[in-house]
Amino acid sequence: MLEYKTVGEFLANIRKKFGGENEESVKVAELKRLEQGSRMMKEFLQEFRRVAKESGYERKPLIEEFKREISATICWRLMESE
């Protein structure tokens, strides 16, 4: 039998017992969930920069996340350009 009615209640209890969330870890998780999807690149870049700034990622790891999150078509075009 579950003690919690919602996921939010469960997470609140975990935070209460084990302390607050580490802001950097939260931003890394948020960064990994980002996707460009059907958004324009400019809109996606604004969100990516906002989240990346607080993630602690730099240089190559940040570039790899960016490549993973942009649309496949744009990624291929960037890789094929000089």
MODELLER restraints for C-alpha pairs under 7 A, 6 or more apart:
rsr = mdl.restraints
at = mdl.atoms
rsr.add(forms.Gaussian(group=physical.xy_distance, feature=features.Distance(at['CA:4:A'], at['CA:10:A']), mean=5.85, stdev=0.5))
rsr.add(forms.Gaussian(group=physical.xy_distance, feature=features.Distance(at['CA:15:A'], at['CA:21:A']), mean=6.97, stdev=0.5))
rsr.add(forms.Gaussian(group=physical.xy_distance, feature=features.Distance(at['CA:24:A'], at['CA:54:A']), mean=6.09, stdev=0.5))
rsr.add(forms.Gaussian(group=physical.xy_distance, feature=features.Distance(at['CA:24:A'], at['CA:55:A']), mean=4.96, stdev=0.5))
rsr.add(forms.Gaussian(group=physical.xy_distance, feature=features.Distance(at['CA:24:A'], at['CA:56:A']), mean=6.42, stdev=0.5))
rsr.add(forms.Gaussian(group=physical.xy_distance, feature=features.Distance(at['CA:25:A'], at['CA:55:A']), mean=6.97, stdev=0.5))
rsr.add(forms.Gaussian(group=physical.xy_distance, feature=features.Distance(at['CA:27:A'], at['CA:51:A']), mean=5.93, stdev=0.5))
rsr.add(forms.Gaussian(group=physical.xy_distance, feature=features.Distance(at['CA:27:A'], at['CA:54:A']), mean=6.15, stdev=0.5))
rsr.add(forms.Gaussian(group=physical.xy_distance, feature=features.Distance(at['CA:27:A'], at['CA:55:A']), mean=4.78, stdev=0.5))
rsr.add(forms.Gaussian(group=physical.xy_distance, feature=features.Distance(at['CA:28:A'], at['CA:55:A']), mean=4.94, stdev=0.5))
rsr.add(forms.Gaussian(group=physical.xy_distance, feature=features.Distance(at['CA:31:A'], at['CA:51:A']), mean=6.10, stdev=0.5))
rsr.add(forms.Gaussian(group=physical.xy_distance, feature=features.Distance(at['CA:31:A'], at['CA:52:A']), mean=6.60, stdev=0.5))
rsr.add(forms.Gaussian(group=physical.xy_distance, feature=features.Distance(at['CA:34:A'], at['CA:69:A']), mean=6.25, stdev=0.5))
rsr.add(forms.Gaussian(group=physical.xy_distance, feature=features.Distance(at['CA:35:A'], at['CA:69:A']), mean=4.65, stdev=0.5))
rsr.add(forms.Gaussian(group=physical.xy_distance, feature=features.Distance(at['CA:35:A'], at['CA:70:A']), mean=6.29, stdev=0.5))
rsr.add(forms.Gaussian(group=physical.xy_distance, feature=features.Distance(at['CA:36:A'], at['CA:44:A']), mean=5.63, stdev=0.5))
rsr.add(forms.Gaussian(group=physical.xy_distance, feature=features.Distance(at['CA:36:A'], at['CA:69:A']), mean=5.93, stdev=0.5))
rsr.add(forms.Gaussian(group=physical.xy_distance, feature=features.Distance(at['CA:36:A'], at['CA:70:A']), mean=5.02, stdev=0.5))
rsr.add(forms.Gaussian(group=physical.xy_distance, feature=features.Distance(at['CA:36:A'], at['CA:71:A']), mean=6.05, stdev=0.5))
rsr.add(forms.Gaussian(group=physical.xy_distance, feature=features.Distance(at['CA:37:A'], at['CA:71:A']), mean=6.52, stdev=0.5))
rsr.add(forms.Gaussian(group=physical.xy_distance, feature=features.Distance(at['CA:67:A'], at['CA:75:A']), mean=6.29, stdev=0.5))
